[in-house]
Amino acid sequence: IHGLRHENLNPFIGCLTEPARPCLVSEYCARGSLEDVLVQDEIKLDWSFRLSLLTDLVR
């Protein structure tokens, strides 16, 4: 996973496997997550585009 690079992917840096506090570390994404983009009212996405985007993600 560490070597996976693509312009549409947020780069994976590493993980912390401490039992009390496991976490994944990735590069900072200034635009937020996909969920942030989909639920923001300021960003106008019609439902057909949202459906197309989510369908592509599921594949």
PDB file of N, CA, C and O in Angstrom:
ATOM      1  N   ILE A   1       0.838  -1.195   0.000  1.00  0.00           N
ATOM      2  CA  ILE A   1       0.000   0.000   0.000  1.00  0.00           C
ATOM      3  C   ILE A   1       0.878   1.252   0.000  1.00  0.00           C
ATOM      4  O   ILE A   1       0.539   2.251  -0.634  1.00  0.00           O
ATOM      5  N   HIS A   2       1.997   1.197   0.705  1.00  0.00           N
ATOM      6  CA  HIS A   2       2.860   2.377   0.828  1.00  0.00           C
ATOM      7  C   HIS A   2       3.341   2.875  -0.532  1.00  0.00           C
ATOM      8  O   HIS A   2       3.474   4.083  -0.726  1.00  0.00           O
ATOM      9  N   GLY A   3       3.603   1.977  -1.475  1.00  0.00           N
ATOM     10  CA  GLY A   3       4.102   2.366  -2.790  1.00  0.00           C
ATOM     11  C   GLY A   3       3.027   2.757  -3.783  1.00  0.00           C
ATOM     12  O   GLY A   3       3.351   3.174  -4.895  1.00  0.00           O
ATOM     13  N   LEU A   4       1.757   2.637  -3.420  1.00  0.00           N
ATOM     14  CA  LEU A   4       0.648   2.956  -4.317  1.00  0.00           C
ATOM     15  C   LEU A   4       0.539   4.466  -4.503  1.00  0.00           C
ATOM     16  O   LEU A   4       0.364   5.206  -3.534  1.00  0.00           O
ATOM     17  N   ARG A   5       0.644   4.914  -5.739  1.00  0.00           N
ATOM     18  CA  ARG A   5       0.584   6.343  -6.037  1.00  0.00           C
ATOM     19  C   ARG A   5      -0.398   6.592  -7.180  1.00  0.00           C
ATOM     20  O   ARG A   5      -0.368   5.904  -8.201  1.00  0.00           O
ATOM     21  N   HIS A   6      -1.260   7.576  -6.995  1.00  0.00           N
ATOM     22  CA  HIS A   6      -2.193   8.001  -8.038  1.00  0.00           C
ATOM     23  C   HIS A   6      -2.663   9.396  -7.669  1.00  0.00           C
ATOM     24  O   HIS A   6      -2.787   9.717  -6.487  1.00  0.00           O
ATOM     25  N   GLU A   7      -2.925  10.226  -8.666  1.00  0.00           N
ATOM     26  CA  GLU A   7      -3.319  11.607  -8.402  1.00  0.00           C
ATOM     27  C   GLU A   7      -4.639  11.726  -7.640  1.00  0.00           C
ATOM     28  O   GLU A   7      -4.885  12.753  -7.007  1.00  0.00           O
ATOM     29  N   ASN A   8      -5.486  10.710  -7.683  1.00  0.00           N
ATOM     30  CA  ASN A   8      -6.778  10.754  -6.997  1.00  0.00           C
ATOM     31  C   ASN A   8      -6.764  10.071  -5.636  1.00  0.00           C
ATOM     32  O   ASN A   8      -7.805   9.976  -4.986  1.00  0.00           O
ATOM     33  N   LEU A   9      -5.606   9.597  -5.196  1.00  0.00           N
ATOM     34  CA  LEU A   9      -5.507   8.924  -3.901  1.00  0.00           C
ATOM     35  C   LEU A   9      -4.714   9.769  -2.922  1.00  0.00           C
ATOM     36  O   LEU A   9      -3.715  10.390  -3.284  1.00  0.00           O
ATOM     37  N   ASN A  10      -5.166   9.786  -1.688  1.00  0.00           N
ATOM     38  CA  ASN A  10      -4.429  10.445  -0.622  1.00  0.00           C
ATOM     39  C   ASN A  10      -3.311   9.501  -0.182  1.00  0.00           C
ATOM     40  O   ASN A  10      -3.597   8.397   0.281  1.00  0.00           O
ATOM     41  N   PRO A  11      -2.041   9.907  -0.315  1.00  0.00           N
ATOM     42  CA  PRO A  11      -0.925   8.998  -0.030  1.00  0.00           C
ATOM     43  C   PRO A  11      -0.915   8.450   1.398  1.00  0.00           C
ATOM     44  O   PRO A  11      -1.089   9.188   2.368  1.00  0.00           O
ATOM     45  N   PHE A  12      -0.709   7.146   1.498  1.00  0.00           N
ATOM     46  CA  PHE A  12      -0.584   6.442   2.771  1.00  0.00           C
ATOM     47  C   PHE A  12       0.861   6.571   3.234  1.00  0.00           C
ATOM     48  O   PHE A  12       1.782   6.263   2.478  1.00  0.00           O
ATOM     49  N   ILE A  13       1.068   7.024   4.468  1.00  0.00           N
ATOM     50  CA  ILE A  13       2.416   7.196   4.997  1.00  0.00           C
ATOM     51  C   ILE A  13       2.801   6.030   5.895  1.00  0.00           C
ATOM     52  O   ILE A  13       3.924   5.532   5.817  1.00  0.00           O
ATOM     53  N   GLY A  14       1.891   5.596   6.737  1.00  0.00           N
ATOM     54  CA  GLY A  14       2.199   4.480   7.620  1.00  0.00           C
ATOM     55  C   GLY A  14       1.069   4.216   8.589  1.00  0.00           C
ATOM     56  O   GLY A  14      -0.024   4.766   8.459  1.00  0.00           O
ATOM     57  N   CYS A  15       1.348   3.359   9.574  1.00  0.00           N
ATOM     58  CA  CYS A  15       0.332   3.055  10.577  1.00  0.00           C
ATOM     59  C   CYS A  15       0.989   2.870  11.939  1.00  0.00           C
ATOM     60  O   CYS A  15       2.180   2.574  12.043  1.00  0.00           O
ATOM     61  N   LEU A  16       0.196   3.049  12.959  1.00  0.00           N
ATOM     62  CA  LEU A  16       0.618   2.860  14.339  1.00  0.00           C
ATOM     63  C   LEU A  16      -0.168   1.670  14.867  1.00  0.00           C
ATOM     64  O   LEU A  16      -1.399   1.685  14.858  1.00  0.00           O
ATOM     65  N   THR A  17       0.527   0.651  15.321  1.00  0.00           N
ATOM     66  CA  THR A  17      -0.155  -0.583  15.723  1.00  0.00           C
ATOM     67  C   THR A  17      -0.183  -0.782  17.230  1.00  0.00           C
ATOM     68  O   THR A  17      -0.320  -1.908  17.708  1.00  0.00           O
ATOM     69  N   GLU A  18      -0.057   0.289  17.968  1.00  0.00           N
ATOM     70  CA  GLU A  18      -0.158   0.215  19.416  1.00  0.00           C
ATOM     71  C   GLU A  18      -1.569  -0.249  19.780  1.00  0.00           C
ATOM     72  O   GLU A  18      -2.541   0.353  19.324  1.00  0.00           O
ATOM     73  N   PRO A  19      -1.708  -1.305  20.588  1.00  0.00           N
ATOM     74  CA  PRO A  19      -3.044  -1.847  20.879  1.00  0.00           C
ATOM     75  C   PRO A  19      -4.033  -0.821  21.443  1.00  0.00           C
ATOM     76  O   PRO A  19      -5.216  -0.855  21.104  1.00  0.00           O
ATOM     77  N   ALA A  20      -3.571   0.068  22.278  1.00  0.00           N
ATOM     78  CA  ALA A  20      -4.485   1.041  22.889  1.00  0.00           C
ATOM     79  C   ALA A  20      -4.897   2.150  21.925  1.00  0.00           C
ATOM     80  O   ALA A  20      -5.929   2.791  22.122  1.00  0.00           O
ATOM     81  N   ARG A  21      -4.093   2.381  20.882  1.00  0.00           N
ATOM     82  CA  ARG A  21      -4.370   3.504  19.999  1.00  0.00           C
ATOM     83  C   ARG A  21      -3.916   3.241  18.560  1.00  0.00           C
ATOM     84  O   ARG A  21      -2.971   3.875  18.092  1.00  0.00           O
ATOM     85  N   PRO A  22      -4.572   2.318  17.856  1.00  0.00           N
ATOM     86  CA  PRO A  22      -4.176   2.067  16.461  1.00  0.00           C
ATOM     87  C   PRO A  22      -4.625   3.224  15.563  1.00  0.00           C
ATOM     88  O   PRO A  22      -5.686   3.809  15.784  1.00  0.00           O
ATOM     89  N   CYS A  23      -3.825   3.548  14.563  1.00  0.00           N
ATOM     90  CA  CYS A  23      -4.234   4.602  13.628  1.00  0.00           C
ATOM     91  C   CYS A  23      -3.495   4.465  12.307  1.00  0.00           C
ATOM     92  O   CYS A  23      -2.441   3.836  12.225  1.00  0.00           O
ATOM     93  N   LEU A  24      -4.074   5.071  11.273  1.00  0.00           N
ATOM     94  CA  LEU A  24      -3.454   5.151   9.954  1.00  0.00           C
ATOM     95  C   LEU A  24      -2.973   6.583   9.755  1.00  0.00           C
ATOM     96  O   LEU A  24      -3.636   7.531  10.174  1.00  0.00           O
ATOM     97  N   VAL A  25      -1.829   6.734   9.121  1.00  0.00           N
ATOM     98  CA  VAL A  25      -1.273   8.058   8.869  1.00  0.00           C
ATOM     99  C   VAL A  25      -1.242   8.276   7.361  1.00  0.00           C
ATOM    100  O   VAL A  25      -0.673   7.481   6.613  1.00  0.00           O
ATOM    101  N   SER A  26      -1.865   9.366   6.931  1.00  0.00           N
ATOM    102  CA  SER A  26      -1.860   9.703   5.509  1.00  0.00           C
ATOM    103  C   SER A  26      -1.524  11.181   5.358  1.00  0.00           C
ATOM    104  O   SER A  26      -1.518  11.935   6.330  1.00  0.00           O
ATOM    105  N   GLU A  27      -1.248  11.572   4.136  1.00  0.00           N
ATOM    106  CA  GLU A  27      -0.907  12.959   3.863  1.00  0.00           C
ATOM    107  C   GLU A  27      -2.119  13.851   4.132  1.00  0.00           C
ATOM    108  O   GLU A  27      -3.258  13.423   3.944  1.00  0.00           O
ATOM    109  N   TYR A  28      -1.880  15.084   4.570  1.00  0.00           N
ATOM    110  CA  TYR A  28      -2.952  16.039   4.831  1.00  0.00           C
ATOM    111  C   TYR A  28      -3.698  16.347   3.535  1.00  0.00           C
ATOM    112  O   TYR A  28      -3.085  16.589   2.496  1.00  0.00           O
ATOM    113  N   CYS A  29      -5.007  16.335   3.612  1.00  0.00           N
ATOM    114  CA  CYS A  29      -5.837  16.615   2.443  1.00  0.00           C
ATOM    115  C   CYS A  29      -6.627  17.902   2.714  1.00  0.00           C
ATOM    116  O   CYS A  29      -7.601  17.885   3.467  1.00  0.00           O
ATOM    117  N   ALA A  30      -6.216  18.995   2.112  1.00  0.00           N
ATOM    118  CA  ALA A  30      -6.799  20.308   2.391  1.00  0.00           C
ATOM    119  C   ALA A  30      -8.281  20.395   2.039  1.00  0.00           C
ATOM    120  O   ALA A  30      -9.020  21.161   2.658  1.00  0.00           O
ATOM    121  N   ARG A  31      -8.722  19.619   1.053  1.00  0.00           N
ATOM    122  CA  ARG A  31     -10.132  19.670   0.641  1.00  0.00           C
ATOM    123  C   ARG A  31     -11.023  18.775   1.480  1.00  0.00           C
ATOM    124  O   ARG A  31     -12.238  18.756   1.280  1.00  0.00           O
ATOM    125  N   GLY A  32     -10.451  18.042   2.406  1.00  0.00           N
ATOM    126  CA  GLY A  32     -11.235  17.160   3.258  1.00  0.00           C
ATOM    127  C   GLY A  32     -11.454  15.802   2.615  1.00  0.00           C
ATOM    128  O   GLY A  32     -10.859  15.473   1.589  1.00  0.00           O
ATOM    129  N   SER A  33     -12.307  15.038   3.233  1.00  0.00           N
ATOM    130  CA  SER A  33     -12.590  13.688   2.746  1.00  0.00           C
ATOM    131  C   SER A  33     -13.685  13.727   1.678  1.00  0.00           C
ATOM    132  O   SER A  33     -14.314  14.760   1.448  1.00  0.00           O
ATOM    133  N   LEU A  34     -13.893  12.601   1.047  1.00  0.00           N
ATOM    134  CA  LEU A  34     -14.977  12.496   0.074  1.00  0.00           C
ATOM    135  C   LEU A  34     -16.312  12.772   0.757  1.00  0.00           C
ATOM    136  O   LEU A  34     -17.185  13.424   0.183  1.00  0.00           O
ATOM    137  N   GLU A  35     -16.468  12.280   1.968  1.00  0.00           N
ATOM    138  CA  GLU A  35     -17.700  12.539   2.718  1.00  0.00           C
ATOM    139  C   GLU A  35     -17.901  14.038   2.915  1.00  0.00           C
ATOM    140  O   GLU A  35     -19.017  14.534   2.762  1.00  0.00           O
ATOM    141  N   ASP A  36     -16.839  14.764   3.254  1.00  0.00           N
ATOM    142  CA  ASP A  36     -16.936  16.213   3.430  1.00  0.00           C
ATOM    143  C   ASP A  36     -17.438  16.890   2.160  1.00  0.00           C
ATOM    144  O   ASP A  36     -18.290  17.775   2.221  1.00  0.00           O
ATOM    145  N   VAL A  37     -16.914  16.478   1.020  1.00  0.00           N
ATOM    146  CA  VAL A  37     -17.315  17.070  -0.259  1.00  0.00           C
ATOM    147  C   VAL A  37     -18.778  16.761  -0.560  1.00  0.00           C
ATOM    148  O   VAL A  37     -19.510  17.631  -1.031  1.00  0.00           O
ATOM    149  N   LEU A  38     -19.204  15.536  -0.294  1.00  0.00           N
ATOM    150  CA  LEU A  38     -20.577  15.135  -0.627  1.00  0.00           C
ATOM    151  C   LEU A  38     -21.625  15.797   0.253  1.00  0.00           C
ATOM    152  O   LEU A  38     -22.743  16.028  -0.207  1.00  0.00           O
ATOM    153  N   VAL A  39     -21.301  16.109   1.499  1.00  0.00           N
ATOM    154  CA  VAL A  39     -22.310  16.669   2.400  1.00  0.00           C
ATOM    155  C   VAL A  39     -22.280  18.197   2.483  1.00  0.00           C
ATOM    156  O   VAL A  39     -23.195  18.794   3.050  1.00  0.00           O
ATOM    157  N   GLN A  40     -21.258  18.836   1.934  1.00  0.00           N
ATOM    158  CA  GLN A  40     -21.190  20.300   1.986  1.00  0.00           C
ATOM    159  C   GLN A  40     -22.213  20.916   1.040  1.00  0.00           C
ATOM    160  O   GLN A  40     -22.268  20.579  -0.143  1.00  0.00           O
ATOM    161  N   ASP A  41     -23.011  21.812   1.572  1.00  0.00           N
ATOM    162  CA  ASP A  41     -24.018  22.482   0.750  1.00  0.00           C
ATOM    163  C   ASP A  41     -23.406  23.530  -0.176  1.00  0.00           C
ATOM    164  O   ASP A  41     -23.992  23.864  -1.205  1.00  0.00           O
ATOM    165  N   GLU A  42     -22.224  24.055   0.185  1.00  0.00           N
ATOM    166  CA  GLU A  42     -21.588  25.078  -0.642  1.00  0.00           C
ATOM    167  C   GLU A  42     -21.102  24.500  -1.974  1.00  0.00           C
ATOM    168  O   GLU A  42     -21.028  25.213  -2.975  1.00  0.00           O
ATOM    169  N   ILE A  43     -20.776  23.216  -1.981  1.00  0.00           N
ATOM    170  CA  ILE A  43     -20.323  22.562  -3.208  1.00  0.00           C
ATOM    171  C   ILE A  43     -21.549  21.966  -3.885  1.00  0.00           C
ATOM    172  O   ILE A  43     -22.181  21.052  -3.356  1.00  0.00           O
ATOM    173  N   LYS A  44     -21.872  22.486  -5.047  1.00  0.00           N
ATOM    174  CA  LYS A  44     -23.082  22.048  -5.751  1.00  0.00           C
ATOM    175  C   LYS A  44     -22.785  20.839  -6.642  1.00  0.00           C
ATOM    176  O   LYS A  44     -22.140  20.967  -7.683  1.00  0.00           O
ATOM    177  N   LEU A  45     -23.261  19.677  -6.223  1.00  0.00           N
ATOM    178  CA  LEU A  45     -23.139  18.450  -7.013  1.00  0.00           C
ATOM    179  C   LEU A  45     -24.543  17.907  -7.231  1.00  0.00           C
ATOM    180  O   LEU A  45     -25.269  17.658  -6.268  1.00  0.00           O
ATOM    181  N   ASP A  46     -24.931  17.723  -8.489  1.00  0.00           N
ATOM    182  CA  ASP A  46     -26.262  17.168  -8.716  1.00  0.00           C
ATOM    183  C   ASP A  46     -26.268  15.679  -8.349  1.00  0.00           C
ATOM    184  O   ASP A  46     -25.216  15.046  -8.252  1.00  0.00           O
ATOM    185  N   TRP A  47     -27.454  15.145  -8.153  1.00  0.00           N
ATOM    186  CA  TRP A  47     -27.578  13.767  -7.664  1.00  0.00           C
ATOM    187  C   TRP A  47     -27.057  12.740  -8.652  1.00  0.00           C
ATOM    188  O   TRP A  47     -26.566  11.689  -8.239  1.00  0.00           O
ATOM    189  N   SER A  48     -27.150  13.016  -9.949  1.00  0.00           N
ATOM    190  CA  SER A  48     -26.626  12.055 -10.920  1.00  0.00           C
ATOM    191  C   SER A  48     -25.100  11.977 -10.825  1.00  0.00           C
ATOM    192  O   SER A  48     -24.522  10.900 -10.975  1.00  0.00           O
ATOM    193  N   PHE A  49     -24.449  13.116 -10.576  1.00  0.00           N
ATOM    194  CA  PHE A  49     -22.994  13.107 -10.405  1.00  0.00           C
ATOM    195  C   PHE A  49     -22.611  12.377  -9.121  1.00  0.00           C
ATOM    196  O   PHE A  49     -21.663  11.592  -9.114  1.00  0.00           O
ATOM    197  N   ARG A  50     -23.340  12.632  -8.039  1.00  0.00           N
ATOM    198  CA  ARG A  50     -23.066  11.943  -6.766  1.00  0.00           C
ATOM    199  C   ARG A  50     -23.217  10.434  -6.924  1.00  0.00           C
ATOM    200  O   ARG A  50     -22.379   9.666  -6.450  1.00  0.00           O
ATOM    201  N   LEU A  51     -24.287  10.014  -7.593  1.00  0.00           N
ATOM    202  CA  LEU A  51     -24.531   8.590  -7.808  1.00  0.00           C
ATOM    203  C   LEU A  51     -23.423   7.971  -8.656  1.00  0.00           C
ATOM    204  O   LEU A  51     -22.952   6.871  -8.364  1.00  0.00           O
ATOM    205  N   SER A  52     -23.013   8.673  -9.696  1.00  0.00           N
ATOM    206  CA  SER A  52     -21.936   8.192 -10.553  1.00  0.00           C
ATOM    207  C   SER A  52     -20.630   8.058  -9.770  1.00  0.00           C
ATOM    208  O   SER A  52     -19.912   7.070  -9.921  1.00  0.00           O
ATOM    209  N   LEU A  53     -20.331   9.030  -8.954  1.00  0.00           N
ATOM    210  CA  LEU A  53     -19.122   9.014  -8.135  1.00  0.00           C
ATOM    211  C   LEU A  53     -19.138   7.850  -7.158  1.00  0.00           C
ATOM    212  O   LEU A  53     -18.146   7.131  -7.032  1.00  0.00           O
ATOM    213  N   LEU A  54     -20.239   7.661  -6.475  1.00  0.00           N
ATOM    214  CA  LEU A  54     -20.350   6.565  -5.510  1.00  0.00           C
ATOM    215  C   LEU A  54     -20.328   5.199  -6.193  1.00  0.00           C
ATOM    216  O   LEU A  54     -19.757   4.248  -5.659  1.00  0.00           O
ATOM    217  N   THR A  55     -20.944   5.098  -7.366  1.00  0.00           N
ATOM    218  CA  THR A  55     -20.912   3.838  -8.118  1.00  0.00           C
ATOM    219  C   THR A  55     -19.481   3.485  -8.510  1.00  0.00           C
ATOM    220  O   THR A  55     -19.072   2.328  -8.405  1.00  0.00           O
ATOM    221  N   ASP A  56     -18.723   4.477  -8.959  1.00  0.00           N
ATOM    222  CA  ASP A  56     -17.314   4.246  -9.300  1.00  0.00           C
ATOM    223  C   ASP A  56     -16.512   3.802  -8.084  1.00  0.00           C
ATOM    224  O   ASP A  56     -15.626   2.956  -8.199  1.00  0.00           O
ATOM    225  N   LEU A  57     -16.814   4.360  -6.939  1.00  0.00           N
ATOM    226  CA  LEU A  57     -16.100   3.982  -5.713  1.00  0.00           C
ATOM    227  C   LEU A  57     -16.365   2.540  -5.309  1.00  0.00           C
ATOM    228  O   LEU A  57     -15.466   1.842  -4.840  1.00  0.00           O
ATOM    229  N   VAL A  58     -17.590   2.103  -5.492  1.00  0.00           N
ATOM    230  CA  VAL A  58     -17.964   0.745  -5.098  1.00  0.00           C
ATOM    231  C   VAL A  58     -17.261  -0.289  -5.973  1.00  0.00           C
ATOM    232  O   VAL A  58     -16.938  -1.380  -5.503  1.00  0.00           O
ATOM    233  N   ARG A  59     -17.025   0.041  -7.225  1.00  0.00           N
ATOM    234  CA  ARG A  59     -16.347  -0.886  -8.133  1.00  0.00           C
ATOM    235  C   ARG A  59     -14.957  -1.040  -7.672  1.00  0.00           C
ATOM    236  O   ARG A  59     -14.183  -1.777  -8.282  1.00  0.00           O
TER     237      ARG A  59
END
